[in-house]
Amino acid sequence: MNPKFRNLFIIGGTIALLGLIIQVTVTYPDIDAKNVLLNALPALFLYFLAYKTYHEHKDSELM
């Protein structure tokens, strides 16, 4: 993975996480666990991609 996209992945994951928080607060009494999970997956995936770009860059320096 290209480390140039790390900041983009972090920003995208944060926006997705903020969208999830807003959705939960707006629909507070009737929170659907399935919708929360489906909206959390993109944020988790983008944070995972940011993690992979960071560690792949560090591993290539050591070798």
DSSP file (Angstrom, degrees, kcal/mol; ACC not computed):
  #  RESIDUE AA STRUCTURE BP1 BP2  ACC     N-H-->O    O-->H-N    N-H-->O    O-->H-N    TCO  KAPPA ALPHA  PHI   PSI    X-CA   Y-CA   Z-CA
    1    1 A M              0   0    0      0, 0.0    48,-0.0     0, 0.0     0, 0.0   0.000 360.0 360.0 360.0 148.1    0.0    0.0    0.0
    2    2 A N    >   -     0   0    0      1,-0.1     3,-1.5    54,-0.0     4,-0.1  -0.700 360.0-146.6 -84.2 124.6    1.1    3.5   -0.7
    3    3 A P  G >  S+     0   0    0      0, 0.0     3,-1.1     0, 0.0     4,-0.3   0.606  90.2  78.8 -69.5  -8.7    1.8    5.5    2.4
    4    4 A K  G 3  S+     0   0    0      1,-0.2     3,-0.4     2,-0.1     4,-0.4   0.805  90.6  53.7 -65.4 -27.2    0.6    8.7    0.7
    5    5 A F  G <> S+     0   0    0     -3,-1.5     4,-2.5     1,-0.2    -1,-0.2   0.435  79.2  95.9 -89.2   0.5   -3.0    7.6    1.3
    6    6 A R  H <> S+     0   0    0     -3,-1.1     4,-2.3     1,-0.2    -1,-0.2   0.925  86.6  45.9 -58.4 -47.6   -2.7    7.1    5.0
    7    7 A N  H  > S+     0   0    0     -3,-0.4     4,-2.5    -4,-0.3    -1,-0.2   0.877 111.8  52.6 -64.5 -36.9   -4.0   10.6    5.8
    8    8 A L  H  > S+     0   0    0     -4,-0.4     4,-2.6     2,-0.2    -1,-0.2   0.908 109.8  48.4 -64.3 -41.9   -6.9   10.1    3.4
    9    9 A F  H  X S+     0   0    0     -4,-2.5     4,-2.4     2,-0.2    -2,-0.2   0.894 112.2  48.9 -64.6 -40.0   -7.8    6.8    5.0
   10   10 A I  H  X S+     0   0    0     -4,-2.3     4,-2.2    -5,-0.2    -2,-0.2   0.919 113.1  46.6 -66.9 -43.0   -7.7    8.4    8.5
   11   11 A I  H  X S+     0   0    0     -4,-2.5     4,-2.3     2,-0.2    -2,-0.2   0.921 113.9  48.3 -65.1 -43.4   -9.9   11.3    7.4
   12   12 A G  H  X S+     0   0    0     -4,-2.6     4,-2.3     1,-0.2    -2,-0.2   0.903 112.1  49.0 -63.6 -41.4  -12.4    9.0    5.7
   13   13 A G  H  X S+     0   0    0     -4,-2.4     4,-2.2     2,-0.2    -1,-0.2   0.878 111.1  50.1 -65.5 -37.9  -12.6    6.7    8.7
   14   14 A T  H  X S+     0   0    0     -4,-2.2     4,-2.6     2,-0.2    -2,-0.2   0.904 110.8  48.7 -67.7 -40.8  -13.1    9.7   11.0
   15   15 A I  H  X S+     0   0    0     -4,-2.3     4,-2.3     2,-0.2    -2,-0.2   0.913 112.5  48.7 -64.2 -42.0  -15.9   11.1    8.8
   16   16 A A  H  X S+     0   0    0     -4,-2.3     4,-1.8     2,-0.2    -2,-0.2   0.884 112.1  49.2 -64.7 -37.9  -17.5    7.6    8.7
   17   17 A L  H  X S+     0   0    0     -4,-2.2     4,-2.3     2,-0.2    -2,-0.2   0.894 110.3  49.9 -68.7 -40.0  -17.2    7.3   12.5
   18   18 A L  H  X S+     0   0    0     -4,-2.6     4,-2.5     2,-0.2    -2,-0.2   0.891 109.3  52.5 -64.4 -38.7  -18.8   10.8   13.0
   19   19 A G  H  X S+     0   0    0     -4,-2.3     4,-2.3     2,-0.2    -2,-0.2   0.882 108.9  50.3 -62.0 -38.2  -21.6    9.8   10.7
   20   20 A L  H  X S+     0   0    0     -4,-1.8     4,-2.2     2,-0.2    -2,-0.2   0.911 110.5  48.8 -65.7 -42.6  -22.2    6.7   12.8
   21   21 A I  H  X S+     0   0    0     -4,-2.3     4,-2.3     2,-0.2    -2,-0.2   0.904 111.9  49.0 -64.8 -41.3  -22.3    8.7   16.0
   22   22 A I  H  X S+     0   0    0     -4,-2.5     4,-2.3     1,-0.2    -1,-0.2   0.910 110.5  51.0 -64.2 -41.9  -24.7   11.2   14.5
   23   23 A Q  H  X S+     0   0    0     -4,-2.3     4,-2.0     1,-0.2    -2,-0.2   0.899 111.0  48.0 -62.9 -40.5  -26.9    8.4   13.3
   24   24 A V  H  < S+     0   0    0     -4,-2.2    -1,-0.2     1,-0.2    -2,-0.2   0.899 113.0  47.7 -68.4 -40.2  -27.0    6.8   16.7
   25   25 A T  H >< S+     0   0    0     -4,-2.3     3,-0.9     1,-0.2    -2,-0.2   0.861 112.4  49.1 -70.7 -33.5  -27.8   10.0   18.5
   26   26 A V  H 3< S+     0   0    0     -4,-2.3    -2,-0.2     1,-0.2    -1,-0.2   0.900 119.3  37.1 -71.4 -39.8  -30.6   10.9   16.0
   27   27 A T  T 3< S+     0   0    0     -4,-2.0     3,-0.3    -5,-0.2    -1,-0.2  -0.183  80.5 143.1-102.9  40.6  -32.3    7.5   16.3
   28   28 A Y    X   +     0   0    0     -3,-0.9     3,-0.8     1,-0.2    -1,-0.2   0.889  66.7  42.3 -55.9 -53.4  -31.6    7.1   20.0
   29   29 A P  T 3  S+     0   0    0      0, 0.0     2,-0.4     0, 0.0    -1,-0.2   0.868 122.3  40.4 -66.2 -30.5  -34.7    5.3   21.3
   30   30 A D  T 3  S+     0   0    0     -3,-0.3     2,-0.4    -6,-0.1    -2,-0.1  -0.489  76.8 168.3-114.9  61.6  -34.9    3.0   18.4
   31   31 A I    <   -     0   0    0     -3,-0.8     2,-0.6    -2,-0.4    -3,-0.1  -0.626  23.1-150.8 -79.4 126.2  -31.3    2.0   17.7
   32   32 A D     >  -     0   0    0     -2,-0.4     4,-2.0     1,-0.1     3,-0.2  -0.874   3.8-153.8 -99.3 119.7  -31.0   -0.9   15.3
   33   33 A A  H  > S+     0   0    0     -2,-0.6     4,-2.4     1,-0.2     5,-0.2   0.835  93.6  57.2 -63.1 -33.8  -27.9   -3.0   15.9
   34   34 A K  H  > S+     0   0    0      2,-0.2     4,-2.4     1,-0.2    -1,-0.2   0.917 108.1  46.1 -65.1 -43.0  -27.8   -4.2   12.3
   35   35 A N  H  > S+     0   0    0      2,-0.2     4,-2.0     1,-0.2    -2,-0.2   0.880 111.3  52.6 -67.3 -37.4  -27.6   -0.6   11.0
   36   36 A V  H  X S+     0   0    0     -4,-2.0     4,-1.5     2,-0.2    -2,-0.2   0.930 111.8  46.0 -63.4 -44.5  -25.0    0.3   13.5
   37   37 A L  H  X S+     0   0    0     -4,-2.4     4,-1.5     1,-0.2    -2,-0.2   0.920 112.4  49.8 -64.1 -44.1  -22.8   -2.6   12.5
   38   38 A L  H  < S+     0   0    0     -4,-2.4    -1,-0.2     1,-0.2    -2,-0.2   0.821 114.0  45.7 -67.1 -29.8  -23.3   -1.9    8.8
   39   39 A N  H  X S+     0   0    0     -4,-2.0     4,-0.6    -5,-0.2    -1,-0.2   0.707 110.7  53.7 -84.3 -19.9  -22.3    1.8    9.2
   40   40 A A  H  X S+     0   0    0     -4,-1.5     4,-2.5    -5,-0.2     5,-0.2   0.754  92.9  73.4 -82.8 -25.2  -19.3    0.9   11.5
   41   41 A L  H  X S+     0   0    0     -4,-1.5     4,-2.5     1,-0.2     5,-0.2   0.898  94.2  49.5 -60.4 -44.1  -17.8   -1.5    8.9
   42   42 A P  H  > S+     0   0    0      0, 0.0     4,-2.4     0, 0.0    -1,-0.2   0.906 112.2  49.3 -62.8 -37.8  -16.6    1.2    6.5
   43   43 A A  H  X S+     0   0    0     -4,-0.6     4,-2.3     2,-0.2    -2,-0.2   0.932 112.9  46.8 -64.6 -44.7  -14.9    3.2    9.3
   44   44 A L  H  X S+     0   0    0     -4,-2.5     4,-2.2     1,-0.2    -1,-0.2   0.895 112.1  50.9 -63.8 -39.3  -13.2    0.1   10.6
   45   45 A F  H  X S+     0   0    0     -4,-2.5     4,-2.3    -5,-0.2    -1,-0.2   0.908 110.5  48.2 -65.9 -42.2  -12.0   -0.8    7.1
   46   46 A L  H  X S+     0   0    0     -4,-2.4     4,-2.0     2,-0.2    -2,-0.2   0.891 112.1  49.0 -67.6 -38.2  -10.6    2.6    6.5
   47   47 A Y  H  X S+     0   0    0     -4,-2.3     4,-2.2     2,-0.2    -1,-0.2   0.876 110.2  52.6 -66.1 -36.0   -8.8    2.6    9.8
   48   48 A F  H  X S+     0   0    0     -4,-2.2     4,-2.5     2,-0.2    -2,-0.2   0.908 108.2  50.1 -64.1 -41.7   -7.5   -0.8    9.0
   49   49 A L  H  X S+     0   0    0     -4,-2.3     4,-2.2     2,-0.2    -2,-0.2   0.890 109.8  50.7 -64.2 -38.6   -6.1    0.4    5.7
   50   50 A A  H  X S+     0   0    0     -4,-2.0     4,-1.9     2,-0.2    -1,-0.2   0.901 110.6  50.0 -64.2 -40.1   -4.4    3.3    7.4
   51   51 A Y  H  X S+     0   0    0     -4,-2.2     4,-2.3     1,-0.2     5,-0.2   0.914 110.4  49.6 -63.1 -43.7   -2.9    0.9    9.9
   52   52 A K  H  X S+     0   0    0     -4,-2.5     4,-2.1     1,-0.2     5,-0.2   0.875 109.5  51.0 -66.4 -37.3   -1.6   -1.3    7.0
   53   53 A T  H  X S+     0   0    0     -4,-2.2     4,-1.5     2,-0.2    -1,-0.2   0.896 111.2  49.1 -67.8 -37.6    0.0    1.6    5.2
   54   54 A Y  H  X S+     0   0    0     -4,-1.9     4,-1.7     1,-0.2    -2,-0.2   0.944 115.5  41.2 -66.0 -48.3    1.8    2.7    8.3
   55   55 A H  H  X S+     0   0    0     -4,-2.3     4,-2.4     1,-0.2    -2,-0.2   0.818 111.5  54.8 -75.3 -29.6    3.2   -0.7    9.2
   56   56 A E  H  X S+     0   0    0     -4,-2.1     4,-1.8    -5,-0.2    -1,-0.2   0.891 108.5  50.3 -68.7 -36.6    4.1   -1.7    5.6
   57   57 A H  H  X S+     0   0    0     -4,-1.5     4,-1.0    -5,-0.2    -2,-0.2   0.906 112.5  46.6 -65.4 -41.8    6.1    1.5    5.3
   58   58 A K  H  X S+     0   0    0     -4,-1.7     4,-1.4     1,-0.2     3,-0.2   0.889 110.4  52.8 -68.8 -39.2    8.0    0.8    8.6
   59   59 A D  H  X S+     0   0    0     -4,-2.4     4,-1.4     1,-0.2    -1,-0.2   0.879 105.6  53.7 -65.0 -37.2    8.7   -2.8    7.6
   60   60 A S  H  < S+     0   0    0     -4,-1.8    -1,-0.2     1,-0.2    -2,-0.2   0.799 104.9  55.7 -70.1 -26.0   10.2   -1.8    4.3
   61   61 A E  H  < S+     0   0    0     -4,-1.0    -1,-0.2    -3,-0.2    -2,-0.2   0.875 105.5  51.8 -70.6 -35.3   12.6    0.5    6.1
   62   62 A L  H  <        0   0    0     -4,-1.4    -2,-0.2     1,-0.3    -1,-0.2   0.824 360.0 360.0 -72.4 -30.2   13.9   -2.2    8.3
   63   63 A M     <        0   0    0     -4,-1.4    -1,-0.3     0, 0.0    -2,-0.2   0.442 360.0 360.0 -91.4 360.0   14.7   -4.6    5.5
